Amino acid sequence: MKKVYYLKTCSTCVRILKALNLSPEFVLQDIKTEEITVKQLEEMKALAGSYEALFSRRSKLYKEMDLKNQTLTERDYKQYILEHYTFLSRPVIIVNDKIFVGNSAKTVEAAKLYIKSLNV
């Protein structure tokens, strides 16, 4: 599977996608217009190891809902991500059995190197 979960309206996601120069075999899913399904989220969790690894603490709702002062469980992380797309750390890039979550320079570079290694 080659898939990217991202936000079309997010300039960071768009910049990262440009930098990755993905082949047409990648499926791009704009999570704002096409919601993440339970099955998709469970597949991401299986690769990432936890729902917490997929959860964004930078979300405005995270601050608005004062979630930082609550003890969240894996079940909570899953529920919040399914309830609102902003709770998913973006982009999520899946290449075969590898997953790259978020937009840190280190993560993006790792994704870029891995994708490049497949195209050699």
C-alpha positions in Angstrom: 0.0 0.0 0.0 1.2 3.5 -0.9 -1.0 6.1 0.7 -0.8 9.6 2.2 -3.3 11.0 4.6 -3.1 14.8 4.5 -5.0 18.1 4.4 -5.2 19.8 1.0 -5.6 23.2 2.8 -2.5 22.7 4.9 0.5 24.5 3.4 2.9 22.3 5.3 1.3 19.1 3.9 1.4 20.5 0.4 5.0 21.5 0.7 6.0 18.1 2.0 4.1 16.3 -0.8 5.9 18.5 -3.3 9.3 17.7 -1.7 8.6 14.0 -1.8 7.7 14.0 -5.5 5.5 11.0 -5.1 4.8 8.6 -8.0 1.2 8.3 -9.3 0.8 4.9 -7.5 0.4 6.8 -4.2 -3.2 7.3 -3.2 -3.7 10.7 -1.6 -6.6 11.1 0.9 -7.6 14.6 2.0 -8.9 13.8 5.5 -11.1 16.9 5.6 -13.2 15.9 2.6 -12.9 12.1 3.0 -13.0 11.1 6.6 -10.8 8.5 8.1 -12.6 5.2 8.6 -12.2 3.0 11.7 -10.5 0.4 9.5 -8.0 2.9 8.1 -7.2 4.2 11.6 -6.7 0.7 12.9 -4.3 -0.1 10.0 -2.3 3.1 10.9 -2.2 2.1 14.5 -0.9 -1.4 13.7 2.0 0.2 11.8 2.6 3.1 14.2 2.3 1.0 17.4 -0.3 3.2 19.2 -3.0 5.7 18.6 -1.0 8.2 20.7 1.7 8.1 18.0 -0.9 9.3 15.5 -2.3 12.0 17.8 -1.5 15.6 17.3 -1.1 17.8 20.3 -0.7 20.8 18.1 -4.4 20.8 17.2 -6.3 23.9 18.2 -9.0 21.7 19.6 -6.5 20.0 21.9 -5.9 23.3 23.6 -9.6 24.4 23.5 -10.8 21.2 25.0 -8.0 21.4 27.7 -6.9 17.9 26.9 -3.4 18.5 28.1 -4.7 18.5 31.6 -6.4 15.2 31.2 -5.1 11.7 31.3 -5.9 10.2 27.9 -6.0 6.5 27.1 -5.5 4.7 23.8 -9.3 4.5 23.5 -9.5 8.3 23.9 -6.8 9.0 21.3 -8.7 6.8 18.8 -12.0 8.4 19.6 -10.7 12.0 19.2 -8.9 11.2 15.9 -12.1 9.6 14.5 -14.3 12.5 15.8 -12.2 15.3 14.2 -9.5 15.2 11.5 -7.4 17.9 13.2 -6.4 15.3 15.9 -4.4 13.3 13.3 -0.8 14.2 13.1 -0.2 15.0 9.5 0.8 14.0 7.0 0.7 10.2 7.5 2.7 8.5 4.8 2.3 4.7 4.4 4.7 2.9 2.1 4.1 -0.9 2.2 4.7 -1.8 5.8 6.4 1.5 6.9 4.6 4.5 8.3 5.9 8.1 8.7 3.8 10.3 10.9 4.0 14.0 11.2 5.9 16.9 9.6 9.2 17.0 11.5 12.2 17.4 9.3 13.6 14.1 10.6 10.3 12.2 9.7 10.0 13.8 6.2 13.7 13.1 5.4 13.3 9.5 6.6 10.2 9.1 4.3 12.0 10.7 1.4 15.0 8.4 1.8 12.8 5.3 2.1 10.7 6.1 -1.0 13.9 6.9 -2.9 15.4 3.6 -1.9 12.4 1.8 -3.4 12.7 3.6 -6.8 16.4 2.7 -7.3 
